[in-house]
C-alpha cells in the first residue's frame, strides 16, 4: 500500500505506547516515515531536530498539551499540516485548533489518517487540475 500523494514524514503524539506503536506500524505500511512522541515536550524537541522535514503533525487534542503543541508547531513551521485526534471531537473547541487543521475521531485506523493527510494536501495544493 502506498500513500496516494507520496510518503510524508509524520510526527505522531500519543500518550499511550501501544497506540503510538500500532499507529506508526499502520502508517508505515502506507509508506510514511513516522516519528513518535509521548508528550508535547518530546514532540517539540523532535520537531526542532527535524525542522522543515515534518509534513504532518498528528496530535491528540485531548492530551494535556496537544492543542498548544499544534500551535507551537505551526509557529516553528508554518507549512506543517496538522491533524487533531480526539475520542470526543465535539469537546475540542474550534478556537483552540490551528487554522486548517482536520479532526479525526480516535480510536482511528491508519487508512483514516491517510485519508485525512490527503485532505490536508488537497487543501494546501488546491484542486487537482487534471480532473478538470
C-alpha positions in Angstrom: 0.0 0.0 0.0 1.4 3.4 -1.0 0.3 6.8 0.2 -1.8 8.3 -2.6 0.2 11.6 -2.8 3.5 10.0 -1.8 5.0 9.4 1.6 5.3 12.1 4.2 7.3 12.4 7.4 4.7 12.4 10.2 5.1 13.3 13.9 2.6 11.4 16.0 2.0 12.5 19.6 0.1 9.9 21.7 0.4 9.3 25.4 -0.1 5.6 25.2 2.8 3.5 24.0 0.7 0.8 22.3 -1.3 3.4 20.5 1.9 5.0 19.2 3.3 1.7 18.0 0.2 0.5 16.3 -0.4 3.8 14.6 3.2 4.0 13.5 3.2 0.5 12.1 -0.1 1.1 10.2 1.1 4.4 8.7 4.4 2.9 7.8 2.6 0.3 5.7 1.4 3.2 3.6 5.0 4.3 3.1 5.1 7.2 5.6 8.0 7.8 7.9 6.7 8.1 11.4 8.4 10.0 14.2 6.9 9.3 17.7 6.5 11.5 20.8 4.8 10.6 24.1 4.1 14.2 25.1 4.3 17.8 24.0 7.9 18.3 25.2 9.2 15.4 23.3 7.2 16.4 20.2 8.6 19.9 20.2 12.2 18.5 20.6 11.6 16.1 17.7 10.1 18.9 15.6 13.0 21.2 16.2 15.5 18.4 15.4 13.7 17.8 12.1 12.6 21.4 11.3 11.2 21.7 7.9 11.3 17.9 7.5 7.9 17.0 9.1 5.0 17.3 6.8 2.2 16.5 9.2 1.8 16.7 13.0 -0.8 14.2 14.4 -1.7 15.5 17.9 -4.1 14.1 20.4 -6.2 17.1 21.2 -7.3 15.6 24.5 -3.7 15.1 25.6 -3.0 17.9 28.2 -0.9 20.0 25.8 -2.0 18.6 22.4 -3.6 21.8 21.1 -0.8 24.0 22.4 1.8 21.8 20.8 0.0 22.1 17.5 0.0 25.9 17.7 3.7 25.9 18.6 4.5 23.5 15.7 2.7 25.9 13.3 4.8 28.8 14.7 8.0 26.8 14.2 7.0 25.6 10.7 4.1 27.5 9.1 3.8 24.9 6.3 3.2 21.9 8.6 -0.1 20.1 8.2 -2.0 19.4 11.5 -4.3 16.6 12.3 -6.0 16.7 15.7 -7.3 13.4 17.1 -9.9 13.1 19.8 -12.3 10.5 21.3 -15.0 13.1 21.6 -14.4 15.6 18.7 -17.3 17.8 19.9 -15.3 18.6 23.1 -12.4 20.1 21.1 -13.1 23.8 20.8 -12.7 25.1 17.3 -11.0 28.2 18.5 -8.3 26.0 20.1 -7.4 24.3 16.8 -4.8 25.6 14.4 -6.1 27.1 11.2 -6.7 24.4 8.5 -6.3 21.5 10.9 -8.5 18.5 10.4 -10.0 16.5 13.3 -10.1 12.6 13.3 -12.1 10.6 15.9 -10.0 8.2 17.9 -9.5 5.3 18.1 -8.6 5.5 14.4 -7.4 3.2 11.7 -4.3 4.0 9.6 -6.5 4.4 6.5 -8.5 7.2 8.2 -5.3 9.1 9.0 -4.0 8.6 5.4 -7.3 9.9 4.1 -7.0 13.0 6.3 -3.4 13.6 5.1 -4.8 13.6 1.6 -7.4 16.1 2.6 -4.6 18.3 4.0 -2.7 18.0 0.7 -5.8 19.0 -1.3 -6.4 22.0 0.9 -2.7 23.0 0.7 -2.3 22.4 -3.1 -5.8 23.3 -4.3 -8.0 21.1 -6.5 -6.3 18.6 -8.8 -6.2 20.4 -12.2 -6.0 17.1 -14.1 -9.6 16.3 -13.0 -10.9 19.5 -14.9 
